[in-house]
Amino acid sequence: MFKNLTKTERAWVLYDVGNSAFTMLACSLIPIWFKELAIGTAPGQITGDKATAYYSLSVAIVTIIVAVLGPICGALADHKDMKKIFFTTAVALGVIGCILNGFATSWFMFLVIYVLAKIFYSASLTFYDSMLNDVTTEDRMDQVSSYGYAWGYIGSCIPFTIALIFYVISGGLSENLMLIPRNVGKIIGFTVTAVWWFLVTIPLIKNYKQINYVESTKGSISAVFKKIFATLKRIATQDRKVAYFLIAFFLYIDGVGTIIDNCINIGTDLGLPTVGQVVFLLATQVVAWIGSLVFARLSKKYDTVPLILVCIAGYFAVCLYALTLKTLLHFGILAFGVGCFQGSIQSLSRSYFSKIIPAENSGEYFGIYDIFAKGASFLGSAVIAAVKLAGGTINIAVASLAIFFALGFIFLRLSDKQPYANR
């Protein structure tokens, strides 16, 4: 498959393979390692409820910081020859933070280092997404973007499997299996992830060249803010294609993110075995890989918007299917449905946005895009919390997310009908 890509396109795809390793670790083992350090009765340790609250707070802090810094860093990176510098710096600091995380001996330091690593990781994605306009042509954006997610899903399983093995042999599942000290397993898990992340990033750092840019100017930060506000005003008042898309994206990606963030909670509320859930979630990575490749092929024959609409409709059906969830098999079917569309809806959204924005300001625009992406899932989480607090089941809570996909479908159709303002 890689033979169909240019050298630069292949290097860009490989970064998805690298950063996805950190994503996989963050969704699985990092919360476990944090709670192992935090929960207890020893001096400096805290209760389980406080640990969960502090961890959730740290994720919220990352979201807010990235949402604020994203457009600013993106606008600065749009200047000539600056994008690679910003990207390389963010990756280097993120990788260093990932390694240091393994050596943290207190839950507070663990959380501080994790927040910093996650901020730099998220910043690198803003620059990375905005590179799409430079590494490929418009007619290949859907395909290349889909390949990124596809190989990111399958590639992340390699370092994660290694980290999982060392977690197990350090007594993660049972002390009877402990062959190495607990902290050594954690150090190796973080280090393997960081090294993988860095190594597969090297080709992009070597081969990327910023083609679309604005001429560098000696503007102050206040000037950057003025430019961002002017862009937001322009989107709101003149560029309805982008405005409607961002509203649609905010709605349907909220549903996507909420399902991803609450997958373990769904199984736990249903009383399903944890091992079975983890197996199905790993299988979902493989399904997402295949699904992304299928949509990459379809993107050669069909326009982007109809394909995204198919993904939204698929998620709508998945939400309604949640009403029937009872057994581990039902959970597996739900995970399979999510995997079919998970990578495709994200990759096609990224490539569609790249097509409808001015290429020379892609960093700034993707900073705004990330505000809608990173700031979305709180609505879906609030819906799930409200349903649960009202006495509803997790089935009803997940089914309620269908409204986000229905509204996203409508606004995406509206975006598609608007003329291009940037051509």
C-alpha positions as CSV (number, residue, x, y, z in Angstrom):
1,M,0.0,0.0,0.0
2,F,2.8,2.4,0.9
3,K,4.1,2.0,-2.7
4,N,1.2,4.2,-3.9
5,L,2.4,7.1,-1.8
6,T,5.2,9.6,-2.5
7,K,8.1,9.8,-0.1
8,T,6.7,12.9,1.6
9,E,3.2,11.4,1.9
10,R,4.7,8.2,3.4
11,A,6.7,10.2,5.9
12,W,3.5,12.1,6.9
13,V,1.5,8.9,7.3
14,L,4.2,7.5,9.5
15,Y,3.8,10.2,12.1
16,D,0.3,9.0,12.7
17,V,1.8,5.6,13.4
18,G,4.1,7.3,15.9
19,N,1.8,9.6,17.9
20,S,-1.0,6.9,18.0
21,A,1.3,4.9,20.3
22,F,1.1,7.6,22.9
23,T,-2.7,7.9,22.3
24,M,-3.1,4.1,22.9
25,L,-1.0,4.3,26.1
26,A,-3.0,7.3,27.4
27,C,-6.3,5.5,26.8
28,S,-5.3,2.3,28.7
29,L,-2.2,2.0,30.9
30,I,-1.5,5.6,31.9
31,P,-4.7,6.0,34.1
32,I,-3.8,2.6,35.7
33,W,-0.3,3.6,36.5
34,F,-1.5,6.9,37.9
35,K,-4.0,5.3,40.2
36,E,-1.4,2.8,41.4
37,L,0.8,5.8,42.6
38,A,-2.1,7.8,43.9
39,I,-4.5,5.5,45.7
40,G,-3.6,4.3,49.2
41,T,-3.2,5.2,52.9
42,A,0.5,6.0,52.9
43,P,1.6,9.7,53.3
44,G,0.9,11.7,50.2
45,Q,-1.6,9.2,48.8
46,I,-5.3,9.9,48.2
47,T,-8.6,8.1,47.9
48,G,-9.9,6.6,44.7
49,D,-12.6,9.2,44.2
50,K,-10.0,12.0,44.5
51,A,-7.7,10.2,42.1
52,T,-10.4,10.0,39.5
53,A,-11.3,13.6,40.0
54,Y,-7.7,14.8,39.7
55,Y,-7.1,12.8,36.6
56,S,-10.2,14.1,35.0
57,L,-9.2,17.7,36.0
58,S,-5.8,17.2,34.4
59,V,-7.4,16.1,31.1
60,A,-9.7,19.2,31.2
61,I,-6.7,21.4,31.8
62,V,-4.9,20.0,28.8
63,T,-8.0,20.6,26.7
64,I,-8.3,24.3,27.8
65,I,-4.6,25.0,27.3
66,V,-4.5,23.4,23.8
67,A,-7.7,25.2,22.8
68,V,-6.2,28.6,23.7
69,L,-2.7,28.0,22.3
70,G,-3.7,26.0,19.2
71,P,-4.7,29.0,17.0
72,I,-1.9,31.2,18.3
73,C,0.8,28.6,17.6
74,G,-0.8,27.7,14.3
75,A,-0.9,31.3,13.1
76,L,2.8,31.7,14.0
77,A,3.7,28.4,12.3
78,D,2.1,29.6,9.1
79,H,5.0,32.0,8.6
80,K,7.7,30.9,6.1
81,D,9.9,28.0,7.3
82,M,8.4,28.0,10.8
83,K,6.0,25.0,10.7
84,K,8.8,22.4,10.8
85,I,10.5,24.2,13.7
86,F,7.3,24.3,15.8
87,F,6.4,20.7,14.9
88,T,9.9,19.3,15.8
89,T,10.0,21.2,19.1
90,A,6.6,20.0,20.1
91,V,7.5,16.4,19.2
92,A,10.9,16.5,21.0
93,L,9.3,17.9,24.2
94,G,6.5,15.5,24.1
95,V,8.8,12.5,23.7
96,I,11.0,13.7,26.6
97,G,7.9,14.2,28.7
98,C,6.8,10.6,27.9
99,I,10.1,9.1,29.0
100,L,10.2,11.2,32.2
101,N,6.7,10.1,33.0
102,G,8.0,6.6,33.6
103,F,10.4,7.8,36.3
104,A,7.8,9.8,38.3
105,T,7.6,8.4,41.9
106,S,4.7,10.5,43.2
107,W,1.2,10.8,41.7
108,F,1.6,14.6,41.7
109,M,4.7,14.7,39.6
110,F,3.3,11.9,37.4
111,L,0.3,14.1,36.7
112,V,2.3,17.3,36.1
113,I,4.6,15.6,33.6
114,Y,1.7,13.8,31.9
115,V,-0.1,17.1,31.4
116,L,3.0,18.7,29.9
117,A,3.6,15.7,27.6
118,K,0.0,15.7,26.5
119,I,0.1,19.4,25.7
120,F,3.1,19.1,23.5
121,Y,1.6,15.9,21.9
122,S,-1.6,17.8,21.1
123,A,0.3,20.8,19.8
124,S,2.3,18.5,17.5
125,L,-1.0,17.2,16.0
126,T,-2.2,20.8,15.2
127,F,1.0,21.4,13.1
128,Y,0.8,17.8,11.7
129,D,-2.8,18.2,10.5
130,S,-2.0,21.5,8.9
131,M,0.9,19.9,6.9
132,L,-1.5,18.0,4.8
133,N,-1.8,20.8,2.3
134,D,1.9,20.7,1.8
135,V,2.6,17.0,1.5
136,T,-0.1,16.1,-1.1
137,T,-2.5,17.4,-3.7
138,E,-6.1,18.1,-3.1
139,D,-7.3,15.1,-5.1
140,R,-5.2,12.8,-2.9
141,M,-6.0,14.3,0.5
142,D,-8.8,11.9,1.4
143,Q,-6.7,8.9,0.6
144,V,-3.5,10.1,2.4
145,S,-5.4,11.3,5.4
146,S,-7.2,7.9,5.7
147,Y,-3.9,6.0,5.4
148,G,-2.6,8.1,8.3
149,Y,-5.4,6.9,10.6
150,A,-5.4,3.4,9.2
151,W,-1.7,2.7,9.8
152,G,-1.8,4.7,13.1
153,Y,-4.4,2.3,14.5
154,I,-2.5,-0.9,13.5
155,G,1.0,0.5,14.1
156,S,0.1,1.7,17.7
157,C,-0.6,-1.9,18.6
158,I,3.2,-2.8,18.3
159,P,4.6,-0.6,21.1
160,F,1.4,-1.0,23.1
161,T,1.8,-4.8,23.1
162,I,5.3,-4.5,24.3
163,A,4.2,-2.1,27.1
164,L,1.4,-4.4,28.0
165,I,3.7,-7.4,28.2
166,F,6.0,-5.6,30.6
167,Y,2.9,-4.4,32.6
168,V,1.8,-8.0,33.0
169,I,5.2,-9.4,34.0
170,S,5.6,-6.6,36.5
171,G,2.5,-7.9,38.3
172,G,-0.1,-5.8,36.7
173,L,-2.7,-8.5,36.5
174,S,-1.5,-10.7,39.3
175,E,1.4,-10.6,41.7
176,N,2.0,-14.3,40.9
177,L,3.1,-13.1,37.4
178,M,5.6,-10.6,38.7
179,L,9.0,-11.2,37.1
180,I,10.3,-7.6,37.3
181,P,9.8,-4.8,39.8
182,R,6.6,-2.7,39.3
183,N,8.3,0.5,38.5
184,V,10.6,-1.1,35.9
185,G,7.6,-2.3,33.9
186,K,6.2,1.3,34.0
187,I,9.6,2.8,32.9
188,I,9.9,0.4,30.0
189,G,6.3,0.9,28.9
190,F,6.8,4.7,28.7
191,T,10.3,4.5,27.1
192,V,9.2,2.0,24.4
193,T,6.3,4.3,23.5
194,A,8.5,7.4,23.4
195,V,11.3,5.8,21.3
196,W,8.7,4.4,18.8
197,W,7.1,7.9,18.6
198,F,10.4,9.6,17.9
199,L,11.9,7.0,15.5
200,V,8.9,7.0,13.1
201,T,8.8,10.8,13.2
202,I,12.3,11.2,11.8
203,P,11.3,10.7,8.1
204,L,8.7,13.6,8.3
205,I,11.2,15.9,10.0
206,K,13.8,15.1,7.2
207,N,11.5,15.3,4.2
208,Y,8.8,17.9,5.1
209,K,9.0,21.2,3.3
210,Q,6.6,24.1,3.9
211,I,5.1,25.0,0.5
212,N,2.1,27.1,1.6
213,Y,2.9,30.0,4.0
214,V,2.6,33.7,4.7
215,E,5.6,35.9,4.6
216,S,7.2,36.3,8.0
217,T,6.5,39.5,9.7
218,K,7.7,41.0,13.0
219,G,4.3,41.1,14.5
220,S,3.5,41.1,18.3
221,I,1.3,38.5,20.0
222,S,-1.4,41.1,20.1
223,A,-1.2,41.3,16.3
224,V,-1.6,37.5,16.1
225,F,-4.7,37.7,18.3
226,K,-6.2,40.4,16.1
227,K,-5.5,38.1,13.1
228,I,-7.2,35.2,14.7
229,F,-10.3,37.2,15.7
230,A,-10.4,38.6,12.2
231,T,-10.4,35.1,10.8
232,L,-13.1,34.0,13.2
233,K,-15.2,37.0,12.2
234,R,-14.7,36.2,8.6
235,I,-15.7,32.5,9.1
236,A,-18.9,33.6,11.0
237,T,-20.0,36.3,8.6
238,Q,-18.6,35.4,5.2
239,D,-17.4,31.8,4.9
240,R,-20.5,29.8,5.6
241,K,-19.0,26.6,4.1
242,V,-16.4,26.5,6.9
243,A,-18.8,27.8,9.5
244,Y,-21.4,25.1,8.9
245,F,-18.7,22.5,8.7
246,L,-17.2,23.5,12.1
247,I,-20.7,23.3,13.7
248,A,-21.3,19.9,12.1
249,F,-17.8,18.7,13.2
250,F,-18.3,19.9,16.7
251,L,-21.6,18.0,17.0
252,Y,-20.7,14.6,15.4
253,I,-17.1,14.5,16.7
254,D,-18.6,15.1,20.2
255,G,-20.5,11.9,19.8
256,V,-17.4,10.0,18.5
257,G,-15.2,11.3,21.3
258,T,-17.7,10.5,24.0
259,I,-18.1,6.9,22.9
260,I,-14.3,6.5,22.8
261,D,-13.8,8.1,26.2
262,N,-16.6,6.0,27.8
263,C,-16.1,2.6,26.2
264,I,-14.8,1.1,29.5
265,N,-17.6,2.7,31.5
266,I,-20.1,1.2,29.2
267,G,-18.8,-2.3,29.8
268,T,-18.3,-1.7,33.5
269,D,-21.9,-0.5,34.0
270,L,-23.1,-3.6,32.2
271,G,-21.0,-5.8,34.5
272,L,-18.9,-7.3,31.7
273,P,-15.5,-8.9,32.4
274,T,-12.6,-6.4,32.0
275,V,-10.3,-8.8,30.1
276,G,-13.0,-9.4,27.5
277,Q,-13.5,-5.7,27.1
278,V,-9.8,-5.1,26.5
279,V,-9.6,-7.9,23.9
280,F,-12.5,-6.4,22.0
281,L,-11.0,-2.9,22.2
282,L,-7.7,-4.2,20.8
283,A,-9.7,-5.9,18.0
284,T,-11.4,-2.6,17.4
285,Q,-8.0,-1.2,16.4
286,V,-7.7,-3.8,13.7
287,V,-11.3,-3.2,12.5
288,A,-10.6,0.6,12.4
289,W,-7.4,-0.1,10.3
290,I,-9.4,-2.1,7.8
291,G,-12.3,0.5,7.8
292,S,-9.9,3.4,7.1
293,L,-8.3,1.5,4.2
294,V,-11.7,0.7,2.7
295,F,-12.8,4.4,2.9
296,A,-9.4,5.4,1.5
297,R,-10.2,3.3,-1.6
298,L,-13.8,4.6,-1.7
299,S,-12.4,8.2,-1.7
300,K,-10.9,7.6,-5.1
301,K,-14.4,7.2,-6.6
302,Y,-16.7,9.3,-4.3
303,D,-16.7,12.8,-3.0
304,T,-15.7,13.4,0.6
305,V,-19.0,14.7,2.0
306,P,-21.1,11.7,1.1
307,L,-18.5,9.4,2.7
308,I,-18.5,11.4,5.9
309,L,-22.3,11.3,5.9
310,V,-22.2,7.5,5.6
311,C,-19.9,7.4,8.7
312,I,-22.3,9.7,10.6
313,A,-25.2,7.5,9.7
314,G,-23.1,4.5,10.9
315,Y,-22.5,6.0,14.2
316,F,-26.2,7.0,14.5
317,A,-27.1,3.3,14.1
318,V,-24.4,2.3,16.6
319,C,-26.0,4.6,19.2
320,L,-29.4,3.1,18.7
321,Y,-28.0,-0.4,18.8
322,A,-26.7,0.5,22.3
323,L,-30.3,0.1,23.6
324,T,-29.9,-3.7,23.1
325,L,-26.6,-4.1,25.0
326,K,-26.6,-6.8,27.6
327,T,-23.8,-9.3,27.0
328,L,-20.1,-9.2,26.1
329,L,-21.0,-10.4,22.6
330,H,-23.3,-7.3,22.3
331,F,-20.4,-5.2,23.5
332,G,-18.2,-6.8,20.8
333,I,-20.7,-6.0,18.1
334,L,-20.9,-2.4,19.3
335,A,-17.1,-2.2,19.2
336,F,-17.0,-3.6,15.7
337,G,-19.5,-1.0,14.5
338,V,-17.5,1.8,16.1
339,G,-14.3,0.5,14.5
340,C,-15.9,0.5,11.0
341,F,-16.2,4.2,11.0
342,Q,-13.9,5.6,13.8
343,G,-10.8,6.3,11.7
344,S,-12.7,7.2,8.6
345,I,-14.9,9.9,10.1
346,Q,-11.8,11.6,11.6
347,S,-9.5,11.3,8.6
348,L,-12.1,12.4,6.0
349,S,-13.1,15.4,8.3
350,R,-9.4,16.4,8.4
351,S,-9.0,16.2,4.6
352,Y,-12.3,17.9,3.9
353,F,-11.3,20.8,6.1
354,S,-8.0,21.0,4.4
355,K,-9.8,21.5,1.1
356,I,-12.1,24.3,2.1
357,I,-9.6,26.5,3.9
358,P,-6.8,28.8,2.5
359,A,-3.7,26.6,2.3
360,E,-1.3,29.4,3.4
361,N,-3.2,29.8,6.7
362,S,-3.7,26.1,7.4
363,G,-1.9,26.3,10.8
364,E,-4.2,29.0,12.1
365,Y,-7.3,27.3,10.7
366,F,-6.3,23.9,12.2
367,G,-5.8,25.6,15.5
368,I,-9.4,26.7,15.3
369,Y,-10.4,23.2,14.1
370,D,-8.7,21.7,17.2
371,I,-10.8,24.0,19.4
372,F,-13.9,22.3,18.0
373,A,-12.3,18.9,18.2
374,K,-10.8,19.1,21.7
375,G,-13.6,21.1,23.2
376,A,-16.4,18.9,21.9
377,S,-16.7,15.8,24.1
378,F,-17.8,17.7,27.2
379,L,-21.3,17.9,25.8
380,G,-21.7,14.2,25.2
381,S,-20.1,13.4,28.6
382,A,-22.6,15.8,30.2
383,V,-25.5,14.0,28.5
384,I,-24.3,10.7,29.8
385,A,-23.8,12.1,33.3
386,A,-27.3,13.7,33.2
387,V,-29.0,10.4,32.1
388,K,-27.2,8.4,34.7
389,L,-27.9,10.9,37.5
390,A,-31.6,10.9,36.5
391,G,-31.6,7.1,37.0
392,G,-31.3,6.1,33.4
393,T,-29.2,3.1,32.1
394,I,-26.0,3.3,30.2
395,N,-27.9,2.0,27.2
396,I,-30.2,5.0,27.2
397,A,-27.3,7.3,27.8
398,V,-25.3,6.1,24.8
399,A,-28.5,6.0,22.6
400,S,-29.0,9.7,23.5
401,L,-25.8,10.6,21.7
402,A,-27.7,9.9,18.4
403,I,-29.0,13.4,18.5
404,F,-25.4,14.8,18.0
405,F,-25.0,12.7,14.9
406,A,-28.4,13.7,13.5
407,L,-27.7,17.4,13.9
408,G,-24.1,16.9,12.6
409,F,-25.6,15.2,9.5
410,I,-27.9,18.2,8.9
411,F,-25.1,20.9,9.3
412,L,-22.7,19.0,7.1
413,R,-25.3,18.9,4.3
414,L,-25.7,22.7,4.7
415,S,-21.9,23.1,4.5
416,D,-21.7,21.0,1.3
417,K,-24.3,23.3,-0.4
418,Q,-22.3,26.5,0.3
419,P,-19.9,28.0,-2.3
420,Y,-16.1,28.0,-1.6
421,A,-15.1,31.3,-0.1
422,N,-11.3,30.6,-0.5
423,R,-11.1,30.1,-4.2
